[in-house]
Amino acid sequence: MKRKAFLTVTLCAIASVAMAQSFTVHEKDESYGFNQEDVDSIVFSMEAAEPLNAKPRKVDGRWCSLGTSISWLNEQTASYPITKGYQTRVMEKLAFTGFNNKAVNGGTLSSAIAAVGYADYYTIEHGINDWGHSTPVGTIDDYINNTKNGTFAATYRQVIDRIFQRNKKARVILCTPRKAYGFGDYLPAHWYDPLNGIYLQEYADVIRQIAAYESFPVADFFAEAGGQRQLAGWSYDTALHPNDDGMQVMANILIQAFEKILGE
């Protein structure tokens, strides 16, 4: 059965499709593909395109970014094959009054404890190096009970406690680790392979559990920032560190998470 496609497009996205066997409609950051035989009719709703020089939204607050080398790269573009990190891309849309990148190159989550500075907004991008170093994942009970037993979950509690010691009114976004593989023999050949009996997804799962417990929003890089098919094309190495395309994907995901708390 043919479908009737209702599409909302910007002025710059309209193209002639009458003679095409298939066509793609671009709407802001989204693209939609259709086969002609599957569509009965098209209804266009015209909207003004977002100005190319649109000013970023002003955010009254300072952002502290905690993370691994993936976050650390934001200020290292002169030495690595990227033009902008994901944080700079976020700030092109969200103009914070201040920004402090406290990510540690090669750091595991434990490195974030001492790195926490004063801010109004915090993002935590960790998990990939803990996987690389086979940090025990632990459980949500390790987080809740503050066991300090060296597991990833227990260390997360220490980081969160440190943040709220700095600012009792802090807003926090937890980021699941971006999928990765290889990077020499640092990681397995596939993101879904175990490393010393531990799966990367286990870190992502416990981060989501902590976020649910604390009612923190999640920037779900693990679920949305590329799988085995995309990682090579979205990384400048094989396949750990994002290239420009990979950084933009991460920025888009994080912007959505920020907008959840900025709208409250």
Sequence and secondary structure as in RCSB ss.txt:
>XXXX:A:sequence
MKRKAFLTVTLCAIASVAMAQSFTVHEKDESYGFNQEDVDSIVFSMEAAEPLNAKPRKVDGRWCSLGTSISWLNE
QTASYPITKGYQTRVMEKLAFTGFNNKAVNGGTLSSAIAAVGYADYYTIEHGINDWGHSTPVGTIDDYINNTKNG
TFAATYRQVIDRIFQRNKKARVILCTPRKAYGFGDYLPAHWYDPLNGIYLQEYADVIRQIAAYESFPVADFFAEA
GGQRQLAGWSYDTALHPNDDGMQVMANILIQAFEKILGE
>XXXX:A:secstr
  EEEEEEEEGGG    TT SEEEEEETTEEEEEEGGGEEEEEEEEE    TT   EEEEEEEEEEESHHHHGGG
 TTTSS S  HHHHHHTTEEEEEEEE   TT  TTHHHHH    SEEEEE SHHHHHTT     HHHHHTT  SS
 HHHHHHHHHHHHHHH TT EEEEE       TTTTS SSTTS BTTB HHHHHHHHHHHHHHHT  EE HHHHS
  HHHHTTTBSSSSSSB HHHHHHHHHHHHHHHHHHHT 
